Amino acid sequence: MKVEAIKMLERVSHRHLLTVPNVLLTCYVAVAVAAPFIAPQNPYDPLQIYGWEASSPPGTVGTGGFIYLLGTDGLGRDIASCIIYGLRISLLVSITSAIVAAFIGLIAGVSAAYFGKWADAVIMRLVDLQLSLPTMLVALIAIVTLGPGVDRIILALVIVQWAIYARVVRSVALSETGKSYIDAARSMPLPSTRIILRHLLPNSIAPAVTLLPIEIGHAVALEATLSFLGLGVPLDRPSLGSTVANGFQYLLTGQYWISLFPGFALFGLIATINFVGEDVRRLWDPRSRLT
């Protein structure tokens, strides 16, 4: 595994790292992390919100000479600040849920492949059951059962995503279990957990790594959809999805900016993550020729 990782890193050049999607994603993350320092307004602080400036169009000069570059929403919050703070919530929820789901799916997939028989049957029937249901339906059932909250929506997204990792990892782990190094490890007095963690797991992790960026993008879209429906993060912690939802009722009145600009930010974030995910897939795919 170390040799393969070294070879992969050798294939990575500055040209591959400094692609437009990678730079854009770095900017998204940097803006989200530095939100309290660069946002013109804290949309969580009612003392910084002026109700008489609600639904102001882009370019409006507000109290104290402050310019609302992207306008304000129906509550008087600066749209640019809502987007910056919304990035924090969207990225936090999606990245955390994708990593936890990948870990659970990785363990479930290699365990099913290694132990086989009843363990494989039970785990894969659970995977088949979940994947047979629409993703949105599973997410809605989970979030309605668990209730609102950032931690609960993360758990709901984990419930939705772990099965995808488990199925893909199991297919790779099955081919690895038949190789000589696993047979040699089994012939020695080594516990199963050591064989799985030290030998089988490192050699089955590649598909989980390639899936991770793509599933982060799916998690962003799913969280935005749930927040748009009012089932995502709490209203006092606006994400990109809830920010878009806040302006939906104003679209017919000509106040397009409340939903338009957050929608562009959300679209750009999802597209950027998907492009980066394609780069990661090419790096881990031995058939890809990177020069």
N, C-alpha and C positions, 0 to 999 in steps of 0.2 A: 504493500500500500504506500509506503514512504517513497519507493522508487517511482511509482506511478505519479504521485503528487509532485515529485521533483521534475519529472518529465513534463508534466502539465505546466508547471511554473516556467520551465525553460521555453515552452512554446508561446508564453505570453510576452509580448513586447509592449513598449510604450504606445505604439500605434494602436494596439488592441485595447489598451486601458483607457486611452484618451479619445474614445469614440463619443459621438454626440449623446447617445442615450446614457452612457456612464457619467458623463459630465453633468447632464441634466438631473439624473438621479442624485448625484452628490449635492447639487444645488438644492434640490427638494429637501433632502435630509438636513442639510446645513440650515436652511431657513426654518425648518420645523424645530430643530434643536435650539436655535437662537431666537425663537419667537418672542420671549419676554423682553429681549433687548432691541429687536428691530421693528416690532409691530408698532404702528403709530398709536394704537389704542388697545387696552385690555378689554375685550368684549365680555369678560366675566365680572368686571368691576362696574357696578351701577353708577358709581360716582363719576366715571369717565364717559357716561352715555347721556346725551341730551335729547330728550323726547321730542322737542320742537324741531329737531333736525332730521326726523324720520323721513325715509323715502326720498332723500336728496339725490339728485342726479350726479353722475360723475363730474368732477371738477368743481363742485360746490365749495365755496369758502365758508367754513364753519366758525364756531366760537373761538376767539383768540387768534384768528387768521389761519387756522388749520385747514388744509385743503383735502377734501375727500376725493382722492384720485379715481376711485371706483364707485363712489356714491355710498349711500347708507341703506340699511334695510328698514323694515317697518317699525323697528324698535329704536332706530337711531344709531345702530352700531355700524362702524366703519367696515365696509365689505372687504377691503384689503386686509384688515386685521383679523376678520373672521376667517378668511382663507388661510392666513398664516397660522393661526391657532388651530384651525380645522385640520391642517396638515399634521399637526402633532398627534391629534386623536386618531386620525385615519391610519397613519403609519404605525403608531403604537399598537393599535388593535390588530392590524393586519400582520405585522412582523411577528408579534408575540404569538398570535394564534397559529401562524404558519410554522414557526419553529417548534412549538409544543406538539402540534399535529404531526410534524415530520418525525419527531422523536418517538411518539407513541406508535405511529405507523411503521417506523423502522424496526422497533422492538417486536411488534406483532408479526410483521412479515418474516423476519428471520426466525422467530420462534416457530411459526407455522411450518416453515420449510425444514427446520432442523429436527423438530420432534415428530412431525408428520402425524398420521393416524387421527386420533380423536382431537388433538390440539389443532391440527390443520383443518379438520372438518368444522370445528366450532368457530375458529377465527374467521375462516373464509366464508362461512354461512352468514356471519354477522356483516362481513364486508359486502357480500352479495345483496343482503337485505337492505343495507343503507344505500348502496349504489343504484338499486332498483327504484328508489324514490327520488323525485325531483329535489335538487339541491335547495331550492328556495323553500319547499315544503318542510324539509328537515330543519332548516334554519328557523322558520317561523314557529314550528312546534317547540323547538329547543328554547327560543327566546321567550315565548309565551309561558312556558313551564318554569323557566328560571327567573323571569322578571327582568326589569330594566337595570342598567348599570354597565360600566365599562368592563368589569371583571366577568360579568355574566355573558356579555356579547362575545368576549374572547373565548369563553368556554363553549358557547354555541357554535362558533366558527371552528373550534377544534373538533367538536362532534361531527361537523359536516365534512372536514377535510382529511381526517386520519385514515379513512378507509382507502382513499386514493393512493396514499403512500404505501399502505400495507400490501395492496395488490401488486403494485409495480415492484416493490422490493422483494416480495416473495418469489416472483418469477426469476429474478436474478439469483436469489439465495438458493433456489432449488438446483440451479446449474452448478453452484459452488459446492453444495453439499456432496455432490458426486465426485469431486476431485480428490486427488491423492493426499493433499495436505490435510483435508478434513478427516479422511480415513486414518491417516497416521496419528492425528490428534485424538481420535476416538479410541485407538488401540492403546494409548497411554492412559494411566490412571489420572486423568484430568476431569474436573467437574464440567458439566454441560455449560454452566454460566461462563466459565473461562474460555471454552472453545468458541462460544457465541460472541463474546465481547472482544476477545483478542484475535480471533481468526476469521470467523464468518462475517461479523458485522462490518469490519473495515473494508472488506472486499465486496460488500453489497450496498455500500452507501452512495455510490455514484448516481443511481437513478433518483434518490431522494434529494441530492444536491441539485440536479438539473431541474427537478420539479419545484424546488423551493421558491425561486423568483416568480415562476408562473403562478403558483398558488398564492403568493403574496398579492399579486395583481388581482386574482379572483377574490381574495379576502377583502381587498379595498372596495371592489365593486359590490360585493355582497353586503359589507357593512354600510356602504352608502345607500344601497337599496333599502335595508332595514331602517336606517335612520330617516330616509325619505318617507317611509311609511309610518314613522313615529314609534318604531319598535327598537331603535338602536340605542345609542348613548343618550344620557339625560339631556334635556333641553338647555340646561345651564352649562353644558360642555359641548358646544356646537362642533360637529365634524363637517366635512365637506358635503356629505349627503343631507344632513339636516339644514345646512346653510342653503343648499339648492331648494329644499322643501319650503323654507321660509319665504322664498320669493315666488313660489308657484302660483299663489292666489293673486299675485299682483301682475301676472303676465298680460292679462286682458286689459289692464289699465294703462299699459305702456311703460310700466316700470320694469323694463327687461333686465336691467343691470343686477338686480338682486339675485336672480338665478343664473344669468348668463355667465358672469365672470367666475363664480364658484364652479359652474359646470365645465368651463374650459380648463380650470385648474385640475378638476377631477379627471377629465379625459386625458389631459397631458400626463398626469401621474400614472394612470393605468397603462397608457401606451408606452411610457418610458420604462416602466417595470417589465412589461412584456418584451420589449426590445433587448433589455439587459438580460432577461431570462433566455432569449435566443442565443446571445453571446456565451452565456454560461453553458448552455447545452452543447454548443460547438466546441468549447474548450474541453469538456469531459467526454466528447464523442471521439473515439479513436479513429473513426472514418473521416473526420473533418481534417482538412489539411490547412493549417494556419501557418502562414509564412510571415 
